[in-house]
Amino acid sequence: MAVLNLKNNKGSRFLLAKNLLAQAFPDSEQINISSYIKEGFNSINNIVIILDKDENIIVCNKALVDMVNMNIKNIIGLNIKDFYKLASITVKELRSVTEGYNEIIRTFEFAIEKTGECKLYIMASETSIKNKHGEKIGTIIVGTDVTLIKIEQQKAYQNERLIILGQMAAGIVHEIKNPLTVIKGFSQVIKMIDKEEKTLEYVNIINTETERINKVVDDFLKFAKPRQPDLEKVNISELIDSIKVMVDANAFVRGIKVTIQDEMYDKEILADKEQLMQVILNIVQNAIDVLSFAEKPRLRISTGYNRITDEVCISIANNGKPLTDEEKIKMGTPFYTTKNKGTGLGLSICYQIIKEHNGRLEIESGEGKETVFTLLFPKLKEE
């Protein structure tokens, strides 16, 4: 297998890997390192990386090469931290535990970002390789792709929350509508029988506020009982083109630079185009509102495809104020908003529409990073 032919221009590292395994297993029979790496490592679906004591990569398997879409020659010899940076891998430390012989096993999660594709999530563990004297001579990292598991967990969490909120919404709407009708009716009666200027001023305030409450209730009702989507084939590129003029016009007035990166020329999904536009424009508008306070406001809309999950992605990113962890968790909860003026129902309705399309919404944000809302929908399968 050409993937792990380390002899070409990598002779010293080939020997280093051989010596490292020989030290780790001194009492075993002579190891045919070339055959072992080629046949053994490449048959493993999990990611396998072997480092020397200076944390330079000396061996990796085909699963890693395919996942990061890099040439093996560009990986071997890299320091693991440089590799993470080059492959756009973000590492999230989970825990370290001590097991037998005071051995520390480190577990962590890393996310792989690939141009034109959605993020992949890998659960990995790192353990030391020691010789017969107990000296550390290297490290082995084994990782498992948990992208599909995370997707299912996320869908289950969002669906559970939407069911509870939908039940709550139906009850609240019923309780508010009745007294609201009575208040509005009596304000009209007062307006008819009392012509005093001050009274009329108060009546107008009552009418304005009841109308505002009525709008909130109507929005909440849309959340509780959304219109069933009228599903049809929707081309992602055509969808982005249809909202481009509206986004550009709104952003131009605010002095926001808009970038659109569309790479989904041939990808289609089954969706209600009107509802999908409503979701995208709502998230775009939220981003524009946040960018009002940014020095050099930028809005980026991009599309992508995750070949592992077979999902089409639409990402909306802005360089405004980042969201806190608490804000990310509460996003989509009715009446929760980070705006000074707002009902907090817009994103809740978006979540409901996304659910009806068997999709999901990912939110990423952090200090020094863009805030990215990513919509993911199953790609329409070819007949």
Secondary structure as GFF3:
##gff-version 3
##sequence-region A 1 383
A	DSSP	three_ten_helix	2	4	.	.	.	ID=ss1
A	DSSP	alpha_helix	11	24	.	.	.	ID=ss2
A	DSSP	alpha_helix	33	35	.	.	.	ID=ss3
A	DSSP	pi_helix	36	41	.	.	.	ID=ss4
A	DSSP	beta_strand	47	52	.	.	.	ID=ss5
A	DSSP	beta_strand	57	60	.	.	.	ID=ss6
A	DSSP	alpha_helix	62	68	.	.	.	ID=ss7
A	DSSP	alpha_helix	72	75	.	.	.	ID=ss8
A	DSSP	alpha_helix	80	86	.	.	.	ID=ss9
A	DSSP	beta_strand	89	99	.	.	.	ID=ss10
A	DSSP	three_ten_helix	100	102	.	.	.	ID=ss11
A	DSSP	beta_strand	103	112	.	.	.	ID=ss12
A	DSSP	beta_strand	120	130	.	.	.	ID=ss13
A	DSSP	beta_strand	136	145	.	.	.	ID=ss14
A	DSSP	alpha_helix	147	193	.	.	.	ID=ss15
A	DSSP	alpha_helix	197	224	.	.	.	ID=ss16
A	DSSP	beta_strand	232	235	.	.	.	ID=ss17
A	DSSP	alpha_helix	236	254	.	.	.	ID=ss18
A	DSSP	beta_strand	257	261	.	.	.	ID=ss19
A	DSSP	beta_strand	268	271	.	.	.	ID=ss20
A	DSSP	alpha_helix	273	290	.	.	.	ID=ss21
A	DSSP	three_ten_helix	291	293	.	.	.	ID=ss22
A	DSSP	beta_strand	298	306	.	.	.	ID=ss23
A	DSSP	beta_strand	311	318	.	.	.	ID=ss24
A	DSSP	alpha_helix	325	330	.	.	.	ID=ss25
A	DSSP	alpha_helix	346	356	.	.	.	ID=ss26
A	DSSP	beta_strand	360	364	.	.	.	ID=ss27
A	DSSP	beta_strand	371	378	.	.	.	ID=ss28
###
